[in-house]
């Protein structure tokens, strides 16, 4: 069985309104979960449940260093909370798409709530954000 070692260095770009933020240098972890709702299509005579895919589902959870000022994390959070029209573009390593570095674009994601102040003595401030909903597309072709 072939195995590979992957050292992650994700690229993360978030667009809210007309402003794009490259948060790659402030992101310490990211999980992207994609799927589809399951719709039951079991009919009379079937001996087990059958399902087909329905609407797409997506969740992006990330931890960012919290920073303030123009072009930083806090203004992004303030602009995105409650809007439901955020676009995220995420790749596992770098910006050149390929089979080994797929780019995922999530459109119309929702950031329902987020802490804008998270402070502890002697620690770097971080914030955990969870974007849900919207649609996702996978791209492996280089531009």
C-alpha positions as CSV (number, residue, x, y, z in Angstrom):
1,X,0.0,0.0,0.0
2,X,1.4,3.3,-1.0
3,X,1.7,6.1,1.6
4,X,2.6,9.7,1.4
5,X,3.5,12.2,4.0
6,X,1.7,15.6,3.7
7,X,2.9,18.7,5.5
8,X,0.0,21.0,5.4
9,X,0.3,24.7,4.5
10,X,-3.2,25.6,3.5
11,X,-4.0,28.7,1.6
12,X,-7.2,30.4,2.8
13,X,-8.8,33.4,1.1
14,X,-12.1,34.8,2.3
15,X,-14.2,37.3,0.4
16,X,-16.9,39.4,2.1
17,X,-18.6,41.9,-0.1
18,X,-16.0,43.5,-2.3
19,X,-13.1,42.9,0.1
20,X,-10.9,39.8,-0.1
21,X,-8.7,38.7,2.8
22,X,-5.8,36.3,2.5
23,X,-5.8,34.8,6.0
24,X,-3.3,32.0,5.3
25,X,-0.6,33.6,7.4
26,X,-3.0,33.9,10.4
27,X,-4.6,30.5,10.2
28,X,-3.3,27.8,12.5
29,X,-5.8,25.1,11.7
30,X,-8.6,24.4,9.2
31,X,-11.1,21.6,8.6
32,X,-13.3,21.6,5.5
33,X,-16.2,19.0,5.6
34,X,-18.3,18.5,2.4
35,X,-21.2,16.3,1.8
36,X,-24.8,16.1,0.6
37,X,-28.1,15.6,2.4
38,X,-29.3,12.0,2.1
39,X,-32.7,11.6,0.6
40,X,-34.4,8.2,1.1
41,X,-35.7,6.6,-2.1
42,X,-36.7,3.2,-0.6
43,X,-39.6,1.7,-2.4
44,X,-42.0,-1.2,-1.8
45,X,-40.2,-4.5,-2.4
46,X,-36.7,-3.2,-1.4
47,X,-35.0,-5.2,1.3
48,X,-33.0,-2.3,2.7
49,X,-33.0,1.5,2.8
50,X,-31.8,3.3,-0.4
51,X,-30.6,6.8,-0.5
52,X,-29.5,9.4,-3.1
53,X,-27.7,12.7,-2.6
54,X,-29.7,15.9,-2.2
55,X,-28.5,19.4,-1.5
56,X,-24.9,20.0,-0.8
57,X,-23.7,20.5,2.7
58,X,-20.5,22.2,3.8
59,X,-18.8,23.3,7.0
60,X,-15.5,25.1,7.4
61,X,-14.0,25.4,10.8
62,X,-10.8,27.4,11.3
63,X,-8.6,28.9,14.1
64,X,-7.1,32.3,13.4
65,X,-4.8,34.6,15.3
66,X,-7.1,37.5,16.3
67,X,-5.9,40.9,15.0
68,X,-7.4,44.3,14.8
69,X,-7.1,47.1,12.2
70,X,-7.7,47.6,8.5
71,X,-7.4,44.3,6.5
72,X,-7.1,42.2,9.7
73,X,-9.3,39.4,11.2
74,X,-11.7,41.4,13.4
75,X,-13.0,43.6,10.6
76,X,-13.5,40.5,8.5
77,X,-15.5,38.9,11.3
78,X,-17.6,42.1,11.8
79,X,-18.4,42.2,8.1
80,X,-19.2,38.5,7.7
81,X,-21.4,37.8,10.7
82,X,-25.0,37.1,9.8
83,X,-24.5,37.9,6.1
84,X,-24.7,34.4,4.5
85,X,-22.8,35.5,1.3
86,X,-19.2,34.8,2.2
87,X,-16.9,33.1,-0.3
88,X,-14.0,31.0,0.8
89,X,-11.3,29.6,-1.4
90,X,-9.2,26.9,0.2
91,X,-6.3,24.7,-1.0
92,X,-4.3,22.3,1.1
93,X,-0.9,23.6,0.0
94,X,-0.3,26.6,-2.2
95,X,-2.4,28.2,-4.9
96,X,-1.6,26.0,-8.0
97,X,-4.5,23.5,-8.4
98,X,-3.7,19.9,-9.3
99,X,-4.9,16.4,-8.4
100,X,-2.6,16.5,-5.4
101,X,-3.7,20.1,-4.4
102,X,-7.4,20.5,-5.1
103,X,-8.9,24.0,-4.7
104,X,-12.3,24.2,-3.0
105,X,-14.5,27.2,-3.5
106,X,-17.4,27.7,-1.1
107,X,-19.9,30.3,-2.0
108,X,-22.7,31.8,0.1
109,X,-21.3,30.5,3.4
110,X,-22.8,31.7,6.7
111,X,-20.9,32.9,9.8
112,X,-23.7,32.9,12.3
113,X,-21.6,34.2,15.3
114,X,-18.0,34.7,16.4
115,X,-16.1,36.1,19.3
116,X,-14.5,39.4,18.5
117,X,-12.5,39.6,21.8
118,X,-10.8,36.6,23.2
119,X,-8.1,37.6,25.7
120,X,-6.0,35.7,28.2
121,X,-2.9,36.9,30.1
122,X,0.3,36.0,28.4
123,X,-1.3,34.2,25.4
124,X,-1.7,35.1,21.7
125,X,-5.4,35.8,21.1
126,X,-7.1,33.3,18.7
127,X,-10.6,32.9,17.4
128,X,-12.4,29.8,16.2
129,X,-14.8,30.5,13.3
130,X,-17.3,28.1,11.8
131,X,-18.8,28.8,8.4
132,X,-21.8,26.6,7.3
133,X,-24.1,26.3,4.3
134,X,-23.6,27.4,0.8
135,X,-22.3,25.4,-2.1
136,X,-18.9,23.9,-2.8
137,X,-17.0,23.2,-6.0
138,X,-13.7,21.3,-6.4
139,X,-11.1,22.4,-9.0
140,X,-7.9,20.5,-9.9
141,X,-7.1,22.3,-13.1
142,X,-4.3,24.9,-13.1
143,X,-5.4,28.4,-14.2
